[in-house]
Amino acid sequence: MDDRTLEQLSAVIEDAKTGFDPDILDHWYYKIIEHTKEEVPLELVKKIGYVQDPILPMKFKIDCSKRAVPQLLNAIEHFMPEMQYVTQLYFQKVEEIVEKEYKDFKPDKADKQ
C-alpha cells in the first residue's frame, strides 16, 4: 500500500468515526424533529420530540404522534444527503424501525395496556 492509499483509507475511517458520534446524532435528531414540527398541524407539535438517554448517549427515544410519522420520515429523507455516510446508515435504520412500528401499531392494543 502506498502513502496516498493509506491516507485515503485513514480519512475514510476518521469520517466514519465522526459520523457515528452521540453529539452528531443529537444534532441530526434535533434538525429532523424541528423540521417535522414545521410540517405538521399545530395541534401535533407538542406530540413530537426525542430524548437522548443520559447513560447510553447513543440511544435515543423518538416521541411522535402516529399522524406525524409521514412527516417525520420525510424529514429524515430531507436531511439524508447532508449527513455523513455512517450517519445516513444510522438514520436509514431509524426509518426502518419507525416504519415497522407505524405499520404494526394497533390503537386498541395501546388502550388495553
C-alpha positions as CSV (number, residue, x, y, z in Angstrom):
1,M,0.0,0.0,0.0
2,D,1.4,3.4,-0.9
3,D,1.2,6.5,1.3
4,R,-1.7,8.1,-0.7
5,T,-3.9,4.9,-0.4
6,L,-3.1,4.7,3.3
7,E,-4.0,8.4,3.8
8,Q,-7.3,7.9,1.9
9,L,-8.2,4.8,3.9
10,S,-7.3,6.7,7.1
11,A,-9.6,9.6,6.0
12,V,-12.5,7.2,5.4
13,I,-12.1,5.6,8.8
14,E,-11.9,9.0,10.5
15,D,-15.0,10.2,8.6
16,A,-16.9,7.1,9.7
17,K,-15.9,7.6,13.3
18,T,-17.0,11.2,13.4
19,G,-20.3,10.4,11.7
20,F,-21.3,8.0,14.5
21,D,-20.9,10.2,17.5
22,P,-23.6,11.0,20.1
23,D,-23.3,14.7,19.6
24,I,-23.6,14.4,15.8
25,L,-26.6,12.1,16.1
26,D,-28.2,14.5,18.6
27,H,-27.7,17.4,16.1
28,W,-29.4,15.4,13.4
29,Y,-32.3,14.3,15.6
30,Y,-32.8,17.9,16.6
31,K,-32.9,19.1,13.0
32,I,-35.2,16.2,12.0
33,I,-37.6,16.9,14.8
34,E,-37.7,20.6,14.3
35,H,-38.3,20.1,10.5
36,T,-41.1,17.7,11.4
37,K,-42.7,20.2,13.7
38,E,-42.7,22.8,10.9
39,E,-44.6,20.4,8.6
40,V,-47.4,19.1,10.9
41,P,-50.6,20.8,12.1
42,L,-50.2,23.0,15.2
43,E,-52.1,20.5,17.4
44,L,-49.4,17.9,16.8
45,V,-46.3,20.0,17.5
46,K,-46.3,19.2,21.2
47,K,-46.6,15.4,20.5
48,I,-43.3,15.3,18.7
49,G,-39.9,15.1,20.3
50,Y,-36.9,13.0,21.2
51,V,-34.9,12.2,24.3
52,Q,-31.2,11.1,24.5
53,D,-30.5,8.5,27.1
54,P,-28.2,10.1,29.7
55,I,-26.5,6.8,30.5
56,L,-26.3,5.4,26.9
57,P,-25.7,8.5,24.8
58,M,-26.0,6.6,21.5
59,K,-29.6,5.6,22.5
60,F,-32.4,8.0,21.5
61,K,-36.2,7.7,22.0
62,I,-38.5,9.4,19.5
63,D,-41.9,10.5,20.6
64,C,-44.2,11.1,17.7
65,S,-47.9,11.1,17.1
66,K,-48.9,8.5,14.6
67,R,-50.4,11.2,12.5
68,A,-47.0,12.9,12.2
69,V,-45.0,9.8,11.2
70,P,-45.1,10.5,7.5
71,Q,-43.7,14.0,8.1
72,L,-41.0,12.5,10.4
73,L,-40.0,10.1,7.7
74,N,-40.0,12.9,5.1
75,A,-37.8,15.0,7.4
76,I,-35.3,12.1,7.7
77,E,-35.2,11.8,3.9
78,H,-34.8,15.6,3.5
79,F,-31.6,15.7,5.6
80,M,-30.1,12.4,4.4
81,P,-28.0,13.9,1.6
82,E,-26.4,16.3,4.1
83,M,-25.3,13.5,6.5
84,Q,-22.0,11.6,6.6
85,Y,-22.3,8.1,5.2
86,V,-22.3,6.4,8.6
87,T,-24.9,8.8,9.9
88,Q,-27.0,8.1,6.8
89,L,-26.8,4.3,7.6
90,Y,-27.9,5.0,11.2
91,F,-30.9,7.1,10.1
92,Q,-31.9,4.5,7.4
93,K,-32.2,2.0,10.3
94,V,-34.2,4.5,12.3
95,E,-36.5,4.9,9.3
96,E,-37.0,1.1,9.1
97,I,-37.8,0.9,12.8
98,V,-40.3,3.8,12.7
99,E,-42.0,2.4,9.6
100,K,-42.3,-1.0,11.1
101,E,-43.8,0.3,14.4
102,Y,-46.1,2.6,12.4
103,K,-47.4,-0.3,10.4
104,D,-47.7,-2.6,13.4
105,F,-49.3,-0.1,15.7
106,K,-52.8,-1.0,16.8
107,P,-54.6,1.6,18.9
108,D,-56.8,-1.0,20.6
109,K,-53.7,-2.7,22.0
110,A,-52.3,0.5,23.4
111,D,-55.7,1.3,25.1
112,K,-55.6,-2.1,26.9
113,Q,-52.2,-1.6,28.5
